[in-house]
Amino acid sequence: MGFIRNFFKIKYLILVIAIILFAFIVKILFFSIPESTPYITAPVLRGDIEKTVLADGSISAFNQVSVGAQVSGQIKKIYVKLGDEVKRGDMIAEIDDLKQKNSLKQNEAALESLKAQRKAKEANLRNFQLTYERQLKLVNKGVGAQSDLDLAVANLDATKADITALDADIVRANIAVDTAKVDLGYTKITAPIDGVIVAKPVDEGQTVNSVQSAPTIVKVAQLDKMTVEAKISEADVINVEQGMPVYFTILGRPNDRFSGLTLRAIEPASDSIDSDSKSSSSQSSSTTNAVYYNGLFDVDNPDKILRISMTAQVYIVLDEAKDVLYIPSMAVQKRETDNATVLVLKESGEIDERRVVLGIDNNVNVEIKSGLNEGESVVVGGEEGKSAPTRRARVRL
């Protein structure tokens, strides 16, 4: 009897499971809700849009001077260190001046010797002048010899010529003295401009030779104003003009714009013009190296945030519009000059094909002058990167 009851229980359980399985299959086959096809959309936004040329830039001082030694000798003293602020005329360094002092003394002595020789010649000139006058009187009276008069004339002329030559020698000696004084002054090296010491390539005790090259003692730069040199590619430089707005960012502050600036100049030739050798010219012409032109602009640096050799990300503004509607550029379906079509996804799920008038397009966003309203959703693409829907849509003019 127990066996029969267990049999009916198992049979009842199997029947219930079969009914549940049958209901699940029916639901899948006849009552499943079709999945809607999702699209990637973007809202129509209002804001500012601009079209820019992007260029890598480097920052340098607006004015930088290499302070060099104009005379040879050993550096006796350096009065500044890196980072020191100096004023024009401040002492920078001093070179051992013994050689220059001796040279000045020698030239001054040579000048005094020439002046003494001229005084002696002047005394002789007076004597020869008196002798000439006496001989001339005697000859005029008929009691003097003509040969004696001729000798007096010759001595007088020769002395005058000697004095003229000495005058020229004295001029040269004065120049030598002045040069020696200047060379002595060159041993005292002073700051040519107000600025900051940004480099000090030599040390005290080092000997510099101004004959072979002009050795640099320090470099002084004005850091309250900086110059940015932007490398503009040859593909972009034809669209860039002097006076265009420009802004930039630096690596240390990527979210802060240094704006309100103007492109001061565009160099007419690339850096390759500095190479004059035929081999380098033929090599550059046979390769496909990128060509860049330097665009220059200046920026105030009162807080000394900007430093020499910093890297700048430069944006040259070709065109811009304020407070306009814009959408992603990839939402544009068909483009004919400034006219185009976009797909608008309505709240009901329907798609409208709209004709719109385009404005500035920077290949990321495009300005919409007419055809769309702020807040509407435009179709950018299908699910998981698929292209925008191609089904028949209603066209709205």
Summary of the structure (lengths in Angstrom):
residues: 397
radius of gyration: 46.2
end to end distance: 83.8
largest distance: 194.3
contacts: 1106
relative contact order: 0.18
helix: 35%
strand: 39%
